């Protein structure tokens, strides 16, 4: 009997196996039983592929979630950094505004102190000027003009120097020229006497001047004011009795 080589056996199986499997179901079952021990079934193969695909899908979802979380974390950190930058910018702006405010306050305070010093200096000059006027070193008119200028500059009022002739002599006992300073503000009539020094008789004369003006112009004065750095104490008593306001300097006059 001729022995077949392995190659010939394989070749014979390839030629006859399909026909044998179709004609002999038991042979087909036997071969399937043997192959199951070494190869998975179609269902097992499909299940394996399904599991692999599911695993890949889960990994992809997990990776996508990680990317989304990382992106969200990056955005959060970026927003936090922007917030810190905005906060720092706001603090810088506030500090700059505060520095500017303090600088302006300092300048304003300096200006106020400077104005106060200059006002006191001018007030001292006027007091010295009053002494000069009293002793003939400076004219009374120059001193009066200085006091009137302060009223104009400080309170924005117009001081009108009124010169009228008293034909009946009601002020001085005989006809004479009458001089008054008049301020009209907000409908109020204010009559002033601006002098370097005032004694008791000057207060009486001023009161008669006011009454002369009121009679001539048919209008009552709302306020009578005497401004002088040198007011005799007896003159003060008379002024208080007659309702005359007395101030040492134009800056002290409440013009409202």
C-alpha positions as protocol buffer text, in pm:
chain_id: "A"
residue {
  index: 1
  type: UNK
  ca { x: 0 y: 0 z: 0 }
}
residue {
  index: 2
  type: UNK
  ca { x: 137 y: 334 z: -107 }
}
residue {
  index: 3
  type: UNK
  ca { x: 176 y: 584 z: 185 }
}
residue {
  index: 4
  type: UNK
  ca { x: 61 y: 942 z: 122 }
}
residue {
  index: 5
  type: UNK
  ca { x: 270 y: 1237 z: 209 }
}
residue {
  index: 6
  type: UNK
  ca { x: 137 y: 1513 z: 432 }
}
residue {
  index: 7
  type: UNK
  ca { x: 121 y: 1741 z: 137 }
}
residue {
  index: 8
  type: UNK
  ca { x: -89 y: 1497 z: -58 }
}
residue {
  index: 9
  type: UNK
  ca { x: -323 y: 1446 z: 236 }
}
residue {
  index: 10
  type: UNK
  ca { x: -378 y: 1820 z: 270 }
}
residue {
  index: 11
  type: UNK
  ca { x: -440 y: 1848 z: -102 }
}
residue {
  index: 12
  type: UNK
  ca { x: -690 y: 1560 z: -92 }
}
residue {
  index: 13
  type: UNK
  ca { x: -874 y: 1713 z: 202 }
}
residue {
  index: 14
  type: UNK
  ca { x: -909 y: 2041 z: 21 }
}
residue {
  index: 15
  type: UNK
  ca { x: -1059 y: 1863 z: -277 }
}
residue {
  index: 16
  type: UNK
  ca { x: -1292 y: 1627 z: -96 }
}
residue {
  index: 17
  type: UNK
  ca { x: -1372 y: 1795 z: 238 }
}
residue {
  index: 18
  type: UNK
  ca { x: -1649 y: 2026 z: 118 }
}
residue {
  index: 19
  type: UNK
  ca { x: -1833 y: 1732 z: -41 }
}
residue {
  index: 20
  type: UNK
  ca { x: -1784 y: 1514 z: 266 }
}
residue {
  index: 21
  type: UNK
  ca { x: -1913 y: 1786 z: 500 }
}
residue {
  index: 22
  type: UNK
  ca { x: -2226 y: 1826 z: 292 }
}
residue {
  index: 23
  type: UNK
  ca { x: -2287 y: 1453 z: 267 }
}
residue {
  index: 24
  type: UNK
  ca { x: -2196 y: 1356 z: 624 }
}
residue {
  index: 25
  type: UNK
  ca { x: -2340 y: 1586 z: 895 }
}
residue {
  index: 26
  type: UNK
  ca { x: -2167 y: 1391 z: 1169 }
}
residue {
  index: 27
  type: UNK
  ca { x: -1833 y: 1468 z: 1012 }
}
residue {
  index: 28
  type: UNK
  ca { x: -1922 y: 1833 z: 996 }
}
residue {
  index: 29
  type: UNK
  ca { x: -2020 y: 1827 z: 1363 }
}
residue {
  index: 30
  type: UNK
  ca { x: -1698 y: 1649 z: 1460 }
}
residue {
  index: 31
  type: UNK
  ca { x: -1486 y: 1906 z: 1277 }
}
residue {
  index: 32
  type: UNK
  ca { x: -1681 y: 2192 z: 1437 }
}
residue {
  index: 33
  type: UNK
  ca { x: -1627 y: 2035 z: 1781 }
}
residue {
  index: 34
  type: UNK
  ca { x: -1252 y: 2022 z: 1720 }
}
residue {
  index: 35
  type: UNK
  ca { x: -1235 y: 2375 z: 1579 }
}
residue {
  index: 36
  type: UNK
  ca { x: -1432 y: 2519 z: 1873 }
}
residue {
  index: 37
  type: UNK
  ca { x: -1147 y: 2420 z: 2100 }
}
residue {
  index: 38
  type: UNK
  ca { x: -910 y: 2644 z: 1904 }
}
residue {
  index: 39
  type: UNK
  ca { x: -1129 y: 2913 z: 1746 }
}
residue {
  index: 40
  type: UNK
  ca { x: -1419 y: 3118 z: 1885 }
}
residue {
  index: 41
  type: UNK
  ca { x: -1764 y: 3089 z: 1740 }
}
residue {
  index: 42
  type: UNK
  ca { x: -1924 y: 3359 z: 1527 }
}
residue {
  index: 43
  type: UNK
  ca { x: -2131 y: 3474 z: 1823 }
}
residue {
  index: 44
  type: UNK
  ca { x: -1826 y: 3480 z: 2046 }
}
residue {
  index: 45
  type: UNK
  ca { x: -1635 y: 3670 z: 1781 }
}
residue {
  index: 46
  type: UNK
  ca { x: -1917 y: 3920 z: 1741 }
}
residue {
  index: 47
  type: UNK
  ca { x: -1941 y: 3959 z: 2120 }
}
residue {
  index: 48
  type: UNK
  ca { x: -1568 y: 4016 z: 2138 }
}
residue {
  index: 49
  type: UNK
  ca { x: -1582 y: 4283 z: 1867 }
}
residue {
  index: 50
  type: UNK
  ca { x: -1882 y: 4439 z: 2038 }
}
residue {
  index: 51
  type: UNK
  ca { x: -1695 y: 4453 z: 2368 }
}
residue {
  index: 52
  type: UNK
  ca { x: -1390 y: 4599 z: 2194 }
}
residue {
  index: 53
  type: UNK
  ca { x: -1603 y: 4865 z: 2023 }
}
residue {
  index: 54
  type: UNK
  ca { x: -1781 y: 4944 z: 2350 }
}
residue {
  index: 55
  type: UNK
  ca { x: -1446 y: 4971 z: 2527 }
}
residue {
  index: 56
  type: UNK
  ca { x: -1314 y: 5201 z: 2255 }
}
residue {
  index: 57
  type: UNK
  ca { x: -1631 y: 5412 z: 2282 }
}
residue {
  index: 58
  type: UNK
  ca { x: -1593 y: 5438 z: 2660 }
}
residue {
  index: 59
  type: UNK
  ca { x: -1228 y: 5530 z: 2627 }
}
residue {
  index: 60
  type: UNK
  ca { x: -1317 y: 5792 z: 2367 }
}
residue {
  index: 61
  type: UNK
  ca { x: -1589 y: 5933 z: 2591 }
}
residue {
  index: 62
  type: UNK
  ca { x: -1353 y: 5934 z: 2887 }
}
residue {
  index: 63
  type: UNK
  ca { x: -1088 y: 6110 z: 2680 }
}
residue {
  index: 64
  type: UNK
  ca { x: -1342 y: 6363 z: 2554 }
}
residue {
  index: 65
  type: UNK
  ca { x: -1455 y: 6424 z: 2910 }
}
residue {
  index: 66
  type: UNK
  ca { x: -1096 y: 6473 z: 3023 }
}
residue {
  index: 67
  type: UNK
  ca { x: -1037 y: 6717 z: 2738 }
}
residue {
  index: 68
  type: UNK
  ca { x: -1356 y: 6905 z: 2828 }
}
residue {
  index: 69
  type: UNK
  ca { x: -1258 y: 6914 z: 3196 }
}
residue {
  index: 70
  type: UNK
  ca { x: -909 y: 7035 z: 3107 }
}
residue {
  index: 71
  type: UNK
  ca { x: -1055 y: 7298 z: 2876 }
}
residue {
  index: 72
  type: UNK
  ca { x: -1294 y: 7410 z: 3150 }
}
residue {
  index: 73
  type: UNK
  ca { x: -1008 y: 7422 z: 3401 }
}
residue {
  index: 74
  type: UNK
  ca { x: -797 y: 7626 z: 3161 }
}
residue {
  index: 75
  type: UNK
  ca { x: -1091 y: 7863 z: 3108 }
}
residue {
  index: 76
  type: UNK
  ca { x: -1147 y: 7891 z: 3482 }
}
residue {
  index: 77
  type: UNK
  ca { x: -780 y: 7970 z: 3542 }
}
residue {
  index: 78
  type: UNK
  ca { x: -782 y: 8221 z: 3256 }
}
residue {
  index: 79
  type: UNK
  ca { x: -1098 y: 8388 z: 3390 }
}
residue {
  index: 80
  type: UNK
  ca { x: -946 y: 8394 z: 3738 }
}
residue {
  index: 81
  type: UNK
  ca { x: -631 y: 8555 z: 3602 }
}
residue {
  index: 82
  type: UNK
  ca { x: -839 y: 8811 z: 3411 }
}
residue {
  index: 83
  type: UNK
  ca { x: -1034 y: 8884 z: 3727 }
}
residue {
  index: 84
  type: UNK
  ca { x: -710 y: 8939 z: 3918 }
}
residue {
  index: 85
  type: UNK
  ca { x: -583 y: 9168 z: 3643 }
}
residue {
  index: 86
  type: UNK
  ca { x: -910 y: 9363 z: 3647 }
}
residue {
  index: 87
  type: UNK
  ca { x: -897 y: 9386 z: 4026 }
}
residue {
  index: 88
  type: UNK
  ca { x: -539 y: 9507 z: 4016 }
}
residue {
  index: 89
  type: UNK
  ca { x: -625 y: 9760 z: 3746 }
}
residue {
  index: 90
  type: UNK
  ca { x: -917 y: 9881 z: 3957 }
}
residue {
  index: 91
  type: UNK
  ca { x: -692 y: 9917 z: 4262 }
}
residue {
  index: 92
  type: UNK
  ca { x: -436 y: 10108 z: 4056 }
}
residue {
  index: 93
  type: UNK
  ca { x: -711 y: 10337 z: 3924 }
}
residue {
  index: 94
  type: UNK
  ca { x: -849 y: 10390 z: 4276 }
}
residue {
  index: 95
  type: UNK
  ca { x: -502 y: 10460 z: 4412 }
}
residue {
  index: 96
  type: UNK
  ca { x: -436 y: 10702 z: 4129 }
}
residue {
  index: 97
  type: UNK
  ca { x: -768 y: 10877 z: 4195 }
}
residue {
  index: 98
  type: UNK
  ca { x: -696 y: 10886 z: 4569 }
}
residue {
  index: 99
  type: UNK
  ca { x: -350 y: 11032 z: 4508 }
}
residue {
  index: 100
  type: UNK
  ca { x: -502 y: 11292 z: 4277 }
}
residue {
  index: 101
  type: UNK
  ca { x: -771 y: 11375 z: 4534 }
}
residue {
  index: 102
  type: UNK
  ca { x: -514 y: 11414 z: 4813 }
}
residue {
  index: 103
  type: UNK
  ca { x: -296 y: 11626 z: 4588 }
}
residue {
  index: 104
  type: UNK
  ca { x: -590 y: 11848 z: 4498 }
}
residue {
  index: 105
  type: UNK
  ca { x: -691 y: 11871 z: 4866 }
}
residue {
  index: 106
  type: UNK
  ca { x: -334 y: 11963 z: 4956 }
}
residue {
  index: 107
  type: UNK
  ca { x: -327 y: 12230 z: 4687 }
}
residue {
  index: 108
  type: UNK
  ca { x: -669 y: 12356 z: 4794 }
}
residue {
  index: 109
  type: UNK
  ca { x: -563 y: 12371 z: 5158 }
}
residue {
  index: 110
  type: UNK
  ca { x: -244 y: 12551 z: 5057 }
}
residue {
  index: 111
  type: UNK
  ca { x: -450 y: 12802 z: 4859 }
}
residue {
  index: 112
  type: UNK
  ca { x: -688 y: 12848 z: 5153 }
}
residue {
  index: 113
  type: UNK
  ca { x: -400 y: 12904 z: 5396 }
}
residue {
  index: 114
  type: UNK
  ca { x: -241 y: 13142 z: 5149 }
}
residue {
  index: 115
  type: UNK
  ca { x: -567 y: 13335 z: 5115 }
}
residue {
  index: 116
  type: UNK
  ca { x: -607 y: 13345 z: 5493 }
}
residue {
  index: 117
  type: UNK
  ca { x: -253 y: 13473 z: 5535 }
}
residue {
  index: 118
  type: UNK
  ca { x: -303 y: 13734 z: 5264 }
}
residue {
  index: 119
  type: UNK
  ca { x: -639 y: 13836 z: 5416 }
}
residue {
  index: 120
  type: UNK
  ca { x: -482 y: 13878 z: 5758 }
}
residue {
  index: 121
  type: UNK
  ca { x: -195 y: 14067 z: 5601 }
}
residue {
  index: 122
  type: UNK
  ca { x: -436 y: 14301 z: 5422 }
}
residue {
  index: 123
  type: UNK
  ca { x: -638 y: 14336 z: 5741 }
}
residue {
  index: 124
  type: UNK
  ca { x: -323 y: 14436 z: 5926 }
}
residue {
  index: 125
  type: UNK
  ca { x: -237 y: 14678 z: 5648 }
}
residue {
  index: 126
  type: UNK
  ca { x: -582 y: 14834 z: 5682 }
}
residue {
  index: 127
  type: UNK
  ca { x: -541 y: 14866 z: 6057 }
}
residue {
  index: 128
  type: UNK
  ca { x: -208 y: 15035 z: 6003 }
}
residue {
  index: 129
  type: UNK
  ca { x: -373 y: 15247 z: 5735 }
}
residue {
  index: 130
  type: UNK
  ca { x: -639 y: 15349 z: 5985 }
}
residue {
  index: 131
  type: UNK
  ca { x: -369 y: 15475 z: 6218 }
}
residue {
  index: 132
  type: UNK
  ca { x: -211 y: 15655 z: 5928 }
}
residue {
  index: 133
  type: UNK
  ca { x: -540 y: 15819 z: 5835 }
}
residue {
  index: 134
  type: UNK
  ca { x: -600 y: 15925 z: 6190 }
}
residue {
  index: 135
  type: UNK
  ca { x: -259 y: 16086 z: 6217 }
}
residue {
  index: 136
  type: UNK
  ca { x: -269 y: 16240 z: 5872 }
}
residue {
  index: 137
  type: UNK
  ca { x: -29 y: 15996 z: 5704 }
}
residue {
  index: 138
  type: UNK
  ca { x: -297 y: 15862 z: 5467 }
}
residue {
  index: 139
  type: UNK
  ca { x: -616 y: 16018 z: 5332 }
}
residue {
  index: 140
  type: UNK
  ca { x: -953 y: 15906 z: 5470 }
}
residue {
  index: 141
  type: UNK
  ca { x: -1077 y: 15856 z: 5113 }
}
residue {
  index: 142
  type: UNK
  ca { x: -796 y: 15610 z: 5034 }
}
residue {
  index: 143
  type: UNK
  ca { x: -884 y: 15410 z: 5345 }
}
residue {
  index: 144
  type: UNK
  ca { x: -1256 y: 15415 z: 5259 }
}
residue {
  index: 145
  type: UNK
  ca { x: -1182 y: 15299 z: 4904 }
}
residue {
  index: 146
  type: UNK
  ca { x: -976 y: 15008 z: 5041 }
}
residue {
  index: 147
  type: UNK
  ca { x: -1261 y: 14891 z: 5267 }
}
residue {
  index: 148
  type: UNK
  ca { x: -1515 y: 14926 z: 4984 }
}
residue {
  index: 149
  type: UNK
  ca { x: -1287 y: 14727 z: 4755 }
}
residue {
  index: 150
  type: UNK
  ca { x: -1288 y: 14438 z: 5002 }
}
residue {
  index: 151
  type: UNK
  ca { x: -1669 y: 14432 z: 5004 }
}
residue {
  index: 152
  type: UNK
  ca { x: -1675 y: 14426 z: 4625 }
}
residue {
  index: 153
  type: UNK
  ca { x: -1409 y: 14157 z: 4597 }
}
residue {
  index: 154
  type: UNK
  ca { x: -1526 y: 13929 z: 4878 }
}
residue {
  index: 155
  type: UNK
  ca { x: -1904 y: 13949 z: 4843 }
}
residue {
  index: 156
  type: UNK
  ca { x: -1960 y: 14053 z: 4482 }
}
residue {
  index: 157
  type: UNK
  ca { x: -2162 y: 14359 z: 4576 }
}
residue {
  index: 158
  type: UNK
  ca { x: -2145 y: 14709 z: 4435 }
}
residue {
  index: 159
  type: UNK
  ca { x: -2067 y: 14983 z: 4685 }
}
residue {
  index: 160
  type: UNK
  ca { x: -2209 y: 15313 z: 4560 }
}
residue {
  index: 161
  type: UNK
  ca { x: -2069 y: 15630 z: 4712 }
}
residue {
  index: 162
  type: UNK
  ca { x: -2360 y: 15876 z: 4742 }
}
residue {
  index: 163
  type: UNK
  ca { x: -2300 y: 16252 z: 4775 }
}
residue {
  index: 164
  type: UNK
  ca { x: -2608 y: 16465 z: 4833 }
}
residue {
  index: 165
  type: UNK
  ca { x: -2665 y: 16815 z: 4968 }
}
residue {
  index: 166
  type: UNK
  ca { x: -2862 y: 16862 z: 5289 }
}
residue {
  index: 167
  type: UNK
  ca { x: -3032 y: 17197 z: 5228 }
}
residue {
  index: 168
  type: UNK
  ca { x: -3220 y: 17194 z: 5559 }
}
residue {
  index: 169
  type: UNK
  ca { x: -2912 y: 17113 z: 5769 }
}
residue {
  index: 170
  type: UNK
  ca { x: -3079 y: 16820 z: 5945 }
}
residue {
  index: 171
  type: UNK
  ca { x: -2751 y: 16628 z: 5977 }
}
residue {
  index: 172
  type: UNK
  ca { x: -2492 y: 16888 z: 6078 }
}
residue {
  index: 173
  type: UNK
  ca { x: -2724 y: 17169 z: 6195 }
}
residue {
  index: 174
  type: UNK
  ca { x: -2659 y: 17369 z: 5881 }
}
residue {
  index: 175
  type: UNK
  ca { x: -2669 y: 17297 z: 5504 }
}
residue {
  index: 176
  type: UNK
  ca { x: -2380 y: 17075 z: 5404 }
}
residue {
  index: 177
  type: UNK
  ca { x: -2268 y: 16792 z: 5177 }
}
residue {
  index: 178
  type: UNK
  ca { x: -2371 y: 16443 z: 5293 }
}
residue {
  index: 179
  type: UNK
  ca { x: -2164 y: 16135 z: 5194 }
}
residue {
  index: 180
  type: UNK
  ca { x: -2282 y: 15776 z: 5236 }
}
residue {
  index: 181
  type: UNK
  ca { x: -2192 y: 15432 z: 5101 }
}
residue {
  index: 182
  type: UNK
  ca { x: -2493 y: 15237 z: 4977 }
}
residue {
  index: 183
  type: UNK
  ca { x: -2519 y: 14865 z: 4895 }
}
residue {
  index: 184
  type: UNK
  ca { x: -2827 y: 14718 z: 4726 }
}
residue {
  index: 185
  type: UNK
  ca { x: -2828 y: 14336 z: 4724 }
}
residue {
  index: 186
  type: UNK
  ca { x: -3124 y: 14103 z: 4667 }
}
residue {
  index: 187
  type: UNK
  ca { x: -3364 y: 14394 z: 4708 }
}
residue {
  index: 188
  type: UNK
  ca { x: -3214 y: 14498 z: 5045 }
}
residue {
  index: 189
  type: UNK
  ca { x: -3093 y: 14851 z: 5110 }
}
residue {
  index: 190
  type: UNK
  ca { x: -2774 y: 14854 z: 5319 }
}
residue {
  index: 191
  type: UNK
  ca { x: -2622 y: 15189 z: 5419 }
}
residue {
  index: 192
  type: UNK
  ca { x: -2259 y: 15185 z: 5532 }
}
residue {
  index: 193
  type: UNK
  ca { x: -2006 y: 15411 z: 5695 }
}
residue {
  index: 194
  type: UNK
  ca { x: -1646 y: 15313 z: 5610 }
}
residue {
  index: 195
  type: UNK
  ca { x: -1399 y: 15506 z: 5826 }
}
residue {
  index: 196
  type: UNK
  ca { x: -1055 y: 15466 z: 5979 }
}
residue {
  index: 197
  type: UNK
  ca { x: -1186 y: 15552 z: 6326 }
}
residue {
  index: 198
  type: UNK
  ca { x: -1527 y: 15610 z: 6482 }
}
residue {
  index: 199
  type: UNK
  ca { x: -1621 y: 15789 z: 6803 }
}
residue {
  index: 200
  type: UNK
  ca { x: -1959 y: 15843 z: 6970 }
}
residue {
  index: 201
  type: UNK
  ca { x: -2041 y: 16159 z: 6778 }
}
residue {
  index: 202
  type: UNK
  ca { x: -1962 y: 15986 z: 6446 }
}
residue {
  index: 203
  type: UNK
  ca { x: -2223 y: 15721 z: 6528 }
}
residue {
  index: 204
  type: UNK
  ca { x: -2490 y: 15986 z: 6592 }
}
residue {
  index: 205
  type: UNK
  ca { x: -2397 y: 16167 z: 6270 }
}
residue {
  index: 206
  type: UNK
  ca { x: -2415 y: 15840 z: 6072 }
}
residue {
  index: 207
  type: UNK
  ca { x: -2762 y: 15768 z: 6210 }
}
residue {
  index: 208
  type: UNK
  ca { x: -2880 y: 16118 z: 6105 }
}
residue {
  index: 209
  type: UNK
  ca { x: -2730 y: 16063 z: 5758 }
}
residue {
  index: 210
  type: UNK
  ca { x: -2931 y: 15742 z: 5722 }
}
residue {
  index: 211
  type: UNK
  ca { x: -3256 y: 15914 z: 5823 }
}
residue {
  index: 212
  type: UNK
  ca { x: -3180 y: 16195 z: 5576 }
}
residue {
  index: 213
  type: UNK
  ca { x: -3133 y: 15940 z: 5295 }
}
residue {
  index: 214
  type: UNK
  ca { x: -3452 y: 15753 z: 5388 }
}
residue {
  index: 215
  type: UNK
  ca { x: -3662 y: 16071 z: 5384 }
}
residue {
  index: 216
  type: UNK
  ca { x: -3518 y: 16193 z: 5054 }
}
residue {
  index: 217
  type: UNK
  ca { x: -3558 y: 15858 z: 4872 }
}
residue {
  index: 218
  type: UNK
  ca { x: -3873 y: 15742 z: 5050 }
}
residue {
  index: 219
  type: UNK
  ca { x: -3716 y: 15410 z: 5133 }
}
residue {
  index: 220
  type: UNK
  ca { x: -3619 y: 15258 z: 5467 }
}
residue {
  index: 221
  type: UNK
  ca { x: -3275 y: 15105 z: 5512 }
}
residue {
  index: 222
  type: UNK
  ca { x: -3279 y: 14734 z: 5594 }
}
residue {
  index: 223
  type: UNK
  ca { x: -2939 y: 14748 z: 5764 }
}
residue {
  index: 224
  type: UNK
  ca { x: -2704 y: 15016 z: 5898 }
}
residue {
  index: 225
  type: UNK
  ca { x: -2339 y: 14912 z: 5909 }
}
residue {
  index: 226
  type: UNK
  ca { x: -2026 y: 15083 z: 6036 }
}
residue {
  index: 227
  type: UNK
  ca { x: -1689 y: 14933 z: 5938 }
}
residue {
  index: 228
  type: UNK
  ca { x: -1383 y: 15063 z: 6119 }
}
residue {
  index: 229
  type: UNK
  ca { x: -1082 y: 14901 z: 6286 }
}
residue {
  index: 230
  type: UNK
  ca { x: -1095 y: 15166 z: 6557 }
}
residue {
  index: 231
  type: UNK
  ca { x: -1437 y: 15197 z: 6720 }
}
residue {
  index: 232
  type: UNK
  ca { x: -1455 y: 15373 z: 7056 }
}
residue {
  index: 233
  type: UNK
  ca { x: -1626 y: 15171 z: 7328 }
}
residue {
  index: 234
  type: UNK
  ca { x: -1872 y: 15455 z: 7391 }
}
residue {
  index: 235
  type: UNK
  ca { x: -1949 y: 15458 z: 7020 }
}
residue {
  index: 236
  type: UNK
  ca { x: -2027 y: 15086 z: 7041 }
}
residue {
  index: 237
  type: UNK
  ca { x: -2285 y: 15143 z: 7313 }
}
residue {
  index: 238
  type: UNK
  ca { x: -2454 y: 15413 z: 7109 }
}
residue {
  index: 239
  type: UNK
  ca { x: -2445 y: 15198 z: 6794 }
}
residue {
  index: 240
  type: UNK
  ca { x: -2606 y: 14905 z: 6972 }
}
residue {
  index: 241
  type: UNK
  ca { x: -2881 y: 15133 z: 7103 }
}
residue {
  index: 242
  type: UNK
  ca { x: -2949 y: 15271 z: 6754 }
}
residue {
  index: 243
  type: UNK
  ca { x: -2948 y: 14928 z: 6586 }
}
residue {
  index: 244
  type: UNK
  ca { x: -2625 y: 14987 z: 6396 }
}
residue {
  index: 245
  type: UNK
  ca { x: -2405 y: 14688 z: 6311 }
}
residue {
  index: 246
  type: UNK
  ca { x: -2034 y: 14747 z: 6379 }
}
residue {
  index: 247
  type: UNK
  ca { x: -1741 y: 14550 z: 6238 }
}
residue {
  index: 248
  type: UNK
  ca { x: -1365 y: 14599 z: 6257 }
}
residue {
  index: 249
  type: UNK
  ca { x: -1303 y: 14497 z: 5895 }
}
residue {
  index: 250
  type: UNK
  ca { x: -1488 y: 14455 z: 5567 }
}
residue {
  index: 251
  type: UNK
  ca { x: -1418 y: 14080 z: 5570 }
}
residue {
  index: 252
  type: UNK
  ca { x: -1619 y: 14048 z: 5891 }
}
residue {
  index: 253
  type: UNK
  ca { x: -1938 y: 14189 z: 5738 }
}
residue {
  index: 254
  type: UNK
  ca { x: -2205 y: 13922 z: 5671 }
}
residue {
  index: 255
  type: UNK
  ca { x: -2347 y: 14049 z: 5342 }
}
residue {
  index: 256
  type: UNK
  ca { x: -2639 y: 13815 z: 5261 }
}
